[in-house]
Amino acid sequence: MSDIVHLILKRKHWNQIANGLKIHEYRDNTEYWRKRIIGKRIVIFHMGYSKETMIFLIKQIDLNDEQITITLGARITHANDS
């Protein structure tokens, strides 16, 4: 089983993460997302469906009744690296 989760972002959120303004990413707490996120150590963000990516270590994953919160750790690559 892979330690990587791939997430698609809109440009607004992509830019906020790229600039260090956003350190959390959220998804609905559904079975669909729990299966894809829980236990992962790395997140690869995709800017829309383009080839642009950013890779981060996952510092922490929290669940509450409504959402899953992914706290980002260190950036492994920059947008232009991949």
C-alpha positions as CSV (number, residue, x, y, z in Angstrom):
1,M,0.0,0.0,0.0
2,S,1.3,3.4,-1.0
3,D,2.2,6.1,1.6
4,I,1.2,8.8,-1.0
5,V,-2.2,10.6,-1.5
6,H,-2.8,12.7,-4.6
7,L,-5.0,15.8,-4.2
8,I,-6.3,18.1,-6.9
9,L,-6.4,21.8,-6.0
10,K,-7.9,24.9,-7.6
11,R,-5.4,27.7,-8.3
12,K,-6.5,29.8,-5.3
13,H,-5.6,27.1,-2.8
14,W,-2.6,26.0,-4.8
15,N,-1.1,29.5,-4.5
16,Q,-1.9,29.8,-0.8
17,I,0.0,26.5,-0.1
18,A,2.8,27.4,-2.5
19,N,3.3,30.7,-0.7
20,G,3.1,29.2,2.8
21,L,-0.1,30.9,3.7
22,K,-2.1,27.7,4.0
23,I,-0.7,24.8,6.0
24,H,-3.9,22.7,6.3
25,E,-5.9,21.0,3.6
26,Y,-9.4,19.8,4.3
27,R,-11.6,17.0,2.9
28,D,-15.1,15.8,4.0
29,N,-15.0,13.0,6.6
30,T,-16.5,10.4,4.4
31,E,-15.5,6.7,3.8
32,Y,-14.2,7.7,0.4
33,W,-11.7,10.2,1.8
34,R,-10.8,8.2,4.9
35,K,-9.7,5.3,2.7
36,R,-7.5,7.6,0.6
37,I,-6.0,9.8,3.4
38,I,-5.7,7.8,6.7
39,G,-2.2,6.3,7.1
40,K,-0.6,8.4,4.4
41,R,2.8,10.2,5.0
42,I,3.1,12.2,1.7
43,V,0.7,14.4,-0.2
44,I,1.2,15.3,-3.8
45,F,-0.8,18.4,-4.8
46,H,-1.8,18.8,-8.4
47,M,-2.7,22.3,-9.8
48,G,-6.0,21.3,-11.4
49,Y,-5.3,18.6,-13.9
50,S,-2.0,20.0,-15.1
51,K,1.5,18.6,-14.7
52,E,2.4,21.1,-12.0
53,T,2.8,19.4,-8.6
54,M,4.1,20.1,-5.1
55,I,5.0,17.4,-2.7
56,F,4.8,17.7,1.1
57,L,5.3,15.4,4.1
58,I,2.1,15.0,6.1
59,K,2.7,16.2,9.7
60,Q,-0.6,15.2,11.1
61,I,-4.1,14.0,10.1
62,D,-7.0,14.8,12.3
63,L,-10.6,13.7,12.0
64,N,-13.8,15.2,13.5
65,D,-17.4,14.5,12.7
66,E,-17.5,16.6,9.5
67,Q,-13.9,16.9,8.1
68,I,-10.5,15.5,7.8
69,T,-7.7,18.0,8.4
70,I,-4.3,17.4,6.9
71,T,-1.5,19.4,8.5
72,L,1.4,19.9,6.1
73,G,5.0,19.3,7.1
74,A,8.1,20.1,5.1
75,R,7.9,20.7,1.4
76,I,9.8,18.0,-0.5
77,T,9.7,19.7,-3.9
78,H,8.7,23.0,-5.3
79,A,6.2,23.6,-8.1
80,N,8.9,23.8,-10.8
81,D,10.9,20.7,-9.6
82,S,8.5,18.0,-10.9
